[in-house]
Amino acid sequence: MAGALNPGDLRLSPRLVIPAAELRWRFSRSSGPGGQHVNTTDSRVELLFDLQATTVLSPALRQRALGALEPRLVEGCLVIAASEHRSQWQNRVAAQRRLVELLQEALKPPPPPRRPTRPTRGSVQRRLQAKKQRSAKKQQRSDRPQLPED
């Protein structure tokens, strides 16, 4: 069956699926609460996805993702760490979820360019009227006669 998902595959969209073979995992001891359990289990998870070498994305999509995620890349790889849960399995799920969200956001097409608009005639008139009122108020302040000093 050609369209079947393997257990480790990640679905980005109905047509984009990252195969489990393109994902690399690293595990280490997590910091934070958990007592003795934290000192004995490798519950911290790092998920590495080589964005430059992936075969899932077309060259145009790959360039868009590389541009959007450039500050987060380490030697062309996207590294996501998860250590908020005590369970390695929950951290793996959290890292996968974060990877999918990041890639979906990075692959969105750019927004349409802004079309510059001109201010309306009414808004220009209101602005000029307000300037005249401020000017008149300040002018009144300076026209007061000064008291002579003895």
ChimeraX attribute file (.defattr): number of C-alpha atoms within 10 A of each C-alpha:
attribute: neighborCount
match mode: 1-to-1
recipient: residues
	/A:1	4
	/A:2	4
	/A:3	7
	/A:4	7
	/A:5	14
	/A:6	9
	/A:7	8
	/A:8	12
	/A:9	16
	/A:10	18
	/A:11	14
	/A:12	17
	/A:13	10
	/A:14	6
	/A:15	8
	/A:16	11
	/A:17	16
	/A:18	20
	/A:19	17
	/A:20	13
	/A:21	9
	/A:22	15
	/A:23	16
	/A:24	12
	/A:25	14
	/A:26	11
	/A:27	17
	/A:28	13
	/A:29	16
	/A:30	22
	/A:31	14
	/A:32	12
	/A:33	11
	/A:34	11
	/A:35	9
	/A:36	8
	/A:37	14
	/A:38	17
	/A:39	13
	/A:40	10
	/A:41	15
	/A:42	17
	/A:43	25
	/A:44	24
	/A:45	26
	/A:46	21
	/A:47	21
	/A:48	21
	/A:49	21
	/A:50	17
	/A:51	21
	/A:52	17
	/A:53	12
	/A:54	16
	/A:55	13
	/A:56	15
	/A:57	17
	/A:58	10
	/A:59	12
	/A:60	10
	/A:61	15
	/A:62	19
	/A:63	15
	/A:64	17
	/A:65	21
	/A:66	21
	/A:67	13
	/A:68	16
	/A:69	19
	/A:70	14
	/A:71	9
	/A:72	13
	/A:73	18
	/A:74	11
	/A:75	11
	/A:76	16
	/A:77	19
	/A:78	22
	/A:79	18
	/A:80	19
	/A:81	20
	/A:82	21
	/A:83	23
	/A:84	17
	/A:85	17
	/A:86	19
	/A:87	16
	/A:88	21
	/A:89	13
	/A:90	17
	/A:91	21
	/A:92	22
	/A:93	13
	/A:94	18
	/A:95	22
	/A:96	22
	/A:97	13
	/A:98	16
	/A:99	21
	/A:100	17
	/A:101	12
	/A:102	17
	/A:103	17
	/A:104	13
	/A:105	13
	/A:106	18
	/A:107	20
	/A:108	12
	/A:109	9
	/A:110	8
	/A:111	6
	/A:112	6
	/A:113	6
	/A:114	6
	/A:115	5
	/A:116	6
	/A:117	6
	/A:118	6
	/A:119	8
	/A:120	8
	/A:121	8
	/A:122	9
	/A:123	10
	/A:124	12
	/A:125	11
	/A:126	11
	/A:127	11
	/A:128	12
	/A:129	12
	/A:130	12
	/A:131	12
	/A:132	12
	/A:133	12
	/A:134	11
	/A:135	11
	/A:136	11
	/A:137	11
	/A:138	11
	/A:139	11
	/A:140	9
	/A:141	9
	/A:142	9
	/A:143	8
	/A:144	8
	/A:145	7
	/A:146	7
	/A:147	6
	/A:148	5
	/A:149	4
	/A:150	3
